[in-house]
């Protein structure tokens, strides 16, 4: 089977897994676009869980630029990472709220 490669999931695999499952107490590192380094930064700043990042997304839902700027300023996330996080949060919210 071609999907059985070892290593971390691709962004699209991580996105698909994230948007289809409940957030529960999942780590912020489970969010698409958040890797180990950015996850550690968010954890150190008091945001260790995905539901906390989801709350920040919901506060800024009408201004995705502000949400992405906050990620950039907080973690140093690049434009692609910011979009991946935003799109993951948007799709999760659309599917589950």
C-alpha positions in Angstrom: 0.0 0.0 0.0 1.5 3.3 -1.0 0.3 5.3 2.0 2.3 3.2 4.5 5.5 5.4 4.5 7.2 6.0 7.8 7.8 9.4 9.4 5.5 12.3 10.3 2.3 12.7 8.4 2.1 15.0 5.4 0.3 18.3 5.9 -2.7 17.0 4.0 -2.8 13.8 6.2 -2.5 15.8 9.3 -5.3 18.2 8.1 -7.6 15.3 7.2 -7.1 13.6 10.6 -7.6 16.9 12.4 -10.8 18.1 10.8 -12.6 14.8 11.0 -12.0 14.1 14.7 -13.2 15.8 17.9 -10.7 18.2 19.4 -11.2 17.0 23.0 -7.9 17.3 24.8 -5.7 17.1 21.7 -2.4 18.7 21.7 -1.9 22.0 19.8 0.8 20.1 17.9 -2.1 18.0 16.2 -3.2 21.2 14.4 -2.2 21.3 10.8 0.6 23.8 10.3 1.8 23.5 13.9 5.0 21.5 14.1 7.1 20.6 17.1 8.9 24.0 17.4 5.7 26.1 17.0 3.8 23.7 19.3 6.5 24.1 22.0 6.3 27.9 21.7 2.5 27.8 22.1 2.7 25.4 25.0 5.2 27.7 26.7 2.8 30.6 26.2 0.0 28.8 27.9 -1.8 27.2 24.9 -1.0 23.5 25.0 -4.3 22.2 23.7 -6.0 22.5 20.2 -9.2 23.7 21.8 -7.5 26.7 23.2 -6.2 27.6 19.7 -9.7 27.0 18.4 -11.0 29.6 20.9 -8.5 32.1 19.6 -9.7 31.3 16.1 -13.3 31.8 17.0 -12.5 35.2 18.6 -11.0 36.3 15.3 -13.1 34.3 12.8 -14.2 37.4 10.9 -10.6 38.6 10.5 -8.5 35.7 9.4 -5.5 38.1 8.8 -5.6 39.0 12.5 -5.6 35.3 13.5 -2.7 34.6 11.1 -0.8 37.7 12.3 -1.2 36.5 15.9 0.3 33.1 14.9 3.2 34.8 13.2 3.9 37.1 16.1 3.5 34.3 18.7 5.4 31.5 17.0 7.1 32.9 13.9 5.0 30.7 11.6 5.5 31.4 8.0 2.7 32.3 5.5 2.1 28.6 4.5 1.9 27.5 8.1 -0.4 30.3 9.0 -2.8 29.3 6.2 -2.6 25.6 7.1 -3.6 26.4 10.7 -6.4 28.8 9.6 -7.7 26.3 7.0 -7.7 23.5 9.6 -9.5 25.5 12.2 -12.0 26.8 9.6 -12.8 23.3 8.3 -13.0 21.8 11.8 -15.4 24.5 12.8 -17.5 24.1 9.7 -17.7 20.3 10.3 -18.3 20.3 14.1 -20.1 23.5 15.1 
